């Protein structure tokens, strides 16, 4: 997958976990490999705050907060997501969205 991402030239939309580790993975493992792609983003549902509030998991946040509490975020949308996660003190794995599809 790493080689595929490295050579990707079209738009890339990342669908990952909505937790601190998910943000870390996107910013530090995915984005740096998108050398050829000019446009990329993380898929964030419009109602992510509600989804995290209602279906998020406190344990996910507790387990990850110490390790990922100093993330450097330059993307406005990712920063909004980070603030929601931090304020709610919950994380939501991508599998948590499958029940809505």
N, C-alpha and C positions, 0 to 999 in steps of 0.2 A: 504494500500500500504506500509506503514511503516513496518508492521510486515513481509510482503512478502520480502521486501528488506533486512531486518535484517536476514532472514533465507536463503537468496539466496547463493548458493554455486558455481554456474557456472559464466561464464563471464557476466559482465553487461556493456552495452553501453548506456549511458545517452543521450537522445535527448531532449534538452531544448532550451530556448531562448538564442540568441547570444547578450546578453546585460549584464550590470553589475549585475543586480539582478539574471539573469540566472547563472552567474558564482558563485555568493554568494550561491544560492540554491544548486548547485552541490557540492561545497566545504564544506558547513556547514550543509546541511541537508541530502544529499544523501550519500556522501563518508563516513561520520562517522557511518552510519548504515550498511555499507557493511562489517560487521565483518567476515563473513565466506567466502566471495568471494575473491579470490586471485588476480583476474584481473578485472579491471574496467577502463573505460575511458569515455570521453565525445565525442560524434560524432561531428567532426568539418570538414565540407567540405573543400577540397583542395582549392577551389576558394572563401573561406569565405571573404577575403579582398575585392574582387570584389563585392560580394553579399552585403556586408555592405555598400560599397561605393555607389553602384547603387540603392539599395533598402532599405537601413537603414533609420532610423527615428531619426532626431535631437532631437525631443521632448522626446523620450525614454531616450536618454543620459542625457539631461538636468534634467529630473525628477529624475533620479537615481544617478547622479554623487555625490551629497552631501551626500547621505546615504551610498553609497558603494565605496567611493573614497579611503578607506584605507584597501582594501582587502589584505590578506596575501596569496600569491600564491607560492607554492613549486613545482608545475607541469609545466614543460617547455612548453607544448602545450597550456595549459590554460593561461600561462603567455603571449604567443604569441597572443592569442585571445584577452586578456585584452589590450595589447598594440595596436592592430588594432582598437578596440573599442575606446580607449582613443585618438588615433591619428586622427581617422575619426570623433570623437565626435558624433557617431551614434550607435544605437542599432537595432537589427533585431530580431523580434519574430519568433519562429519556424514556425508559420503559413505562414510567408513570403516565405518559401521554397516550399510550396505545389504546387505553379504554375510551378515548374521545374520538378515535378515528372511525 
